[in-house]
Amino acid sequence: MAGQSDSTMSLFSSEEIEFMAEDEMTEIVPNLRMDSLNFICGDYGPFLPQLAAQVPLWLALALKKRGKCTIRLPQWMSVENLTRVLEAERDSHAFQPLPFHYIEISRLLFDHAREDIPDMYMVRSLVEDIRDVRFHKVETNLEKFTASTVTWKNMSAMEVNVIRAFAGRALQAFYKHDNEQQTPDTDRALDKQPQIPTDRPKRNLKPR
Amino acid sequence: MATEESASVMDDYEMLISTTDVELLKRAWRNEKAAPEILQFESSLVQRIKEQIELAEQNEEIFEANNIEPLTVSLYQMDLDRTQFLLRSYLRVRLQKIEKYLFYVLKTDEYLNRLSKQEQMFARRCTDDLGSHLDETVLAKLPDNYRSILKQSITSEEDDMVPAPRLDTFVICKAKQYLSGLDFEPEYSMEITEMERDLLTFVCYKFVKKPLENGKIDLV
């Protein structure tokens, strides 16, 4: 059988998010010469030494691991830009524009391309601070759910993935309670999704 | 105004011709994973990807035979692995959904038509096996009125033991272009009137079913 009746099949694991992030284009400077690569997912190359080229992240990391290139840091990951973004995150309630996969990209670059990042420790601590501030905002925003449709500007892939299950169930419950005329059939016990503990305020019970 | 419109039409056209099959497969995989019901099978896309994978596998063997540099070989292998993963995961998610809503899928023509030929065969064999298994183990031993797989008892008016996909689950989506009220079903016009492009939106799945089918929305 293809799999158990897995109710979590609609959730993406972190690895799958990383998989999607690895398709982002990055710039590399190869130190070898290689003919064009005609992949199923596109054509890249030919590569000449010291000439910058645009390749997907997974290819860049593969070449980097074998010592065949250096990865050029993306624009948005410079210390100045990150400091500016961090300031802006702290000052406003909205999310600052950052690449959708910024967490995955920065993590992969820290793990595999350390030498190519000037001021690596500074950059890393900035990214972590940004992550913390943003996630804190996510948490405070969650407390403000009321409408049936919620929009978020500039949230990134990992942040969205982390709250997907909880927020989905919460919004569904809000929606259900808003539209009381739904038939009882929608509450079938056959819908075997595991109960995720939620922080919704409990009903006030009548004092005894 | 006309130039702006034609510029955006050109953008769409360029995007269309430059989108690779792998991009399309990735989008189909993401949508399939996030949606609570099974979506239309992308038979031509899957066919093309299969052919490209076979070609790549043949190239692998040619490389091995010609002693091409191992670096290049391993890079081609990585690309092949990634594409195979997407294809397999896509098919696997669909099979999971079929298994989950087995009887409902076979009952409803709309869903049945969204399956590929092999998936339909799989679904039928599955129901046969499951049906005969349940019959032998449990149903034959129940009193006469309760022996159906689909109905709780003969007195039920409809197949009330068949779970249907929950279309009111919430999904996260992003619109590829500005959507006005016309793009949504009229009965939901009270709930949702527009959607800006590239804005992450948490929304009830059934509201966005129509634009999803028209390819104007991506689930995230």
Interface residues (C-beta under 8 A of the other chain):
Chain A: M1 A2 G3 S5 D6 M9 S10 F12 F19 M20 D23 M34 D35 L37 F39 I40 C41 G42 W58 L59 A62 L63 R66 K68 S148 T149 V150 T151 W152 K153 M155 A157 V160 R164 A167 G168 R169 L171 Q172 Y175 K176 D185 T186 R188 L190 D191
Chain B: T20 D21 V22 E23 K26 R30 K33 A34 A35 P36 I49 Q52 I53 A56 L71 T72 S74 L75 Y76 M78 D79 L80 R82 T83 F85 R92 V93 L95 Q96 K97 E99 K100 D160 M161 P163 R166 D168 T169 F170 V171 I172 E191 I192 E196 L199 L200 T201 F202 V203 C204 F207 V220
